[in-house]
Amino acid sequence: MNKTPECTIKADPPWLMITPSGYFSEILGQKLTEGIRQAPLAGVKFVIFDFADSPVVNSTGLAAMIDVCENLQEAHQLEIGFCKMSNLVLEAFQISGMNQVGTFFATVEEAKAYFGS
C-alpha cells in the first residue's frame, strides 16, 4: 500500500466518525490512539469506523483497534459500528472477536439508521 497512513476523526454529535486511510498497522494504530485522546466526545453516543480507505489490517493495528474500542465503551459507554470493511479486514475482525465489540455494517448510512440519532 502506497497511501500514507492517516486517521480522520470528526465529532458531529451524536456521532464520532473515524476514517482510517492506508495500511492499518502500528503507525495507523498510533494515529488512531492519539486522535481519540484529542477528540471532543461531549454529546457523542455512537462511533462509526469507515474502513473504505483502509483495506488491510495487521495484528498491531488490530491490537490498537481493540484498545481504542474497549476504552470508548468502558470509559465513555459509546456504541460502535464498523463499515465498508474489505473481506480481509472483516475476516480479521471476526477472528479477533470485534463483532462482540461493535456491529458490522455495509455502509455508514446503515449504521446511522441502526443506531438512530
C-alpha positions, -999 to +999 in steps of 0.1 A: +000+000+000+015+033-010-010+055+007+004+074+037-014+062+068-038+088+082-068+087+105-095+114+102-117+118+133-147+141+131-171+147+160-206+155+149-228+146+179-242+122+184-217+107+160-179+103+161-168+094+126-134+077+123-119+071+088-086+053+087-067+055+055-039+033+043-024+001+057-038-003+092-006-012+111+012+001+141+016+036+126-021+040+119-029+024+152-008+051+170-025+078+150-059+065+159-050+063+196-037+098+197-066+111+177-091+096+201-072+112+231-078+146+215-113+140+202-141+160+217-165+134+230-192+157+246-226+147+232-212+117+213-231+084+217-221+064+187-187+058+170-186+047+134-154+035+118-154+038+079-128+014+065-134+022+028-098+036+025-081+010+047-085-024+031-057-042+051-051-046+088-023-064+106-020-076+142-006-044+157-032-023+140-059-047+153-045-045+188-047-007+187-083-010+175-092-033+203-076-010+229-094+021+215-128+004+213-125-010+248-117+024+261-146+040+242-170+015+256-157+012+292-148+049+298-174+066+277-202+040+272-203+045+234-218+022+209-195+012+180-201+004+143-177-008+117-185+000+080-172-006+045-147-033+055-128-053+029-130-090+031-095-091+047-105-066+074-138-083+080-122-117+084-095-103+108-122-086+129-143-117+130-114-139+141-104-114+168-139-111+182-145-075+172-181-085+164-186-086+202-172-051+205-192-034+177-217-041+150-207-046+113-225-027+086-221-024+048-225+014+048-223+044+071-260+051+063-269+016+076-250+022+108-267+056+114-301+041+107-295+012+131-282+034+159-307+063+153-298+098+161 
